Amino acid sequence: MMKKQLIMEKALELFAKQGFEATSVQQITEQCGISKGAFYLSFKSKDELILSLIDHFMMQITSDIDYVVKNKKKEELLYEFYYVVFSSFYKYSDFTKIFVKEQTHSFNQEFILKIHYYDSLIEKTILSMIERLYGSDLKTKYDMIYSIKGFMNIYSQLFLFSNAPFDLDLLSQSLVEKTNLLAKHASVAFFSEALYYKIKQPINEDGIKEQILGNIDNKIDKLEESIEKESLLLLKQQMLESTFSPAIVKGLLGNIRHHPECRWISYLLRSYFKM
């Protein structure tokens, strides 16, 4: 196991038992069997470790949700969306429990910006799903974003902090019914398009492009010669100088989608190329 991965796994165990603030770097290094110097070669601080954990889990959840919204048939889309959401919460339940408990504590500005970033990406995916299902002219579509996020938040907390068993299939079916009722029968919209985007914190598009190119270079350095590595090189070329047709770009994205090291970069590229 790589040292950075070991630190993240052992730190997560300690955070689950003690919380973020009560866990020291010394405790983490003792749990890993490494020196403090080795820890600081991987992470500059405990805060950076926490941010890396957030990135690790949110990248997986965000990319999984986006893939469902872009690839499932309309008749099964909403059910699959909710099922994947709650399956992810269950799969990463240790981290999710810590995050829900600790998010009311004081965190630095970088933490807040990171949470806003992932929240914006998830909202963008939810809006895309709503427009696919109910049409772009739905009067209450911006209210629907918050209704769906509310379902996700409330039911995930019940799911995570109750000892009672939860039937994910039944939960997903129930939320599909509730969401459809809201979409079809709610007629009074609180959020106009102007109000929705007025309160949204803008994402730096130039910063995203730089992030994607940096991610591509990082993955290219790590991957052995393979179709995934070749596809990444061509996708980087497409970002710098658009030369390929949409069909070719879609094929290149398909080549990297299922590689475990490329799921997040695949998500970023699909969003960048609007595919």
Secondary structure, DSSP 8 states (H G I E B T S, - for coil): --HHHHHHHHHHHHHHHH-TTT--HHHHHHHHT--HHHHHHH-SSHHHHHHHHHHHHHHHHHHHHHHHHHHS-HHHHHHHHHHHHHHHHHHTHHHHHHHHHHTTS---HHHHHHHHHHHHHHHHHHHHHHHHHH-TT-TTHHHHHHHHHHHHHHHHHHHHH--S---HHHHHHHHHHHHHHHHHH----S--HHHHHHHS----HHHHHHHHHHHHHHHHHHS-SSHHHHHHHHHHHHHHS--S-HHHHHHHHHHHTT-TTSHHHHHHHHHHTT-
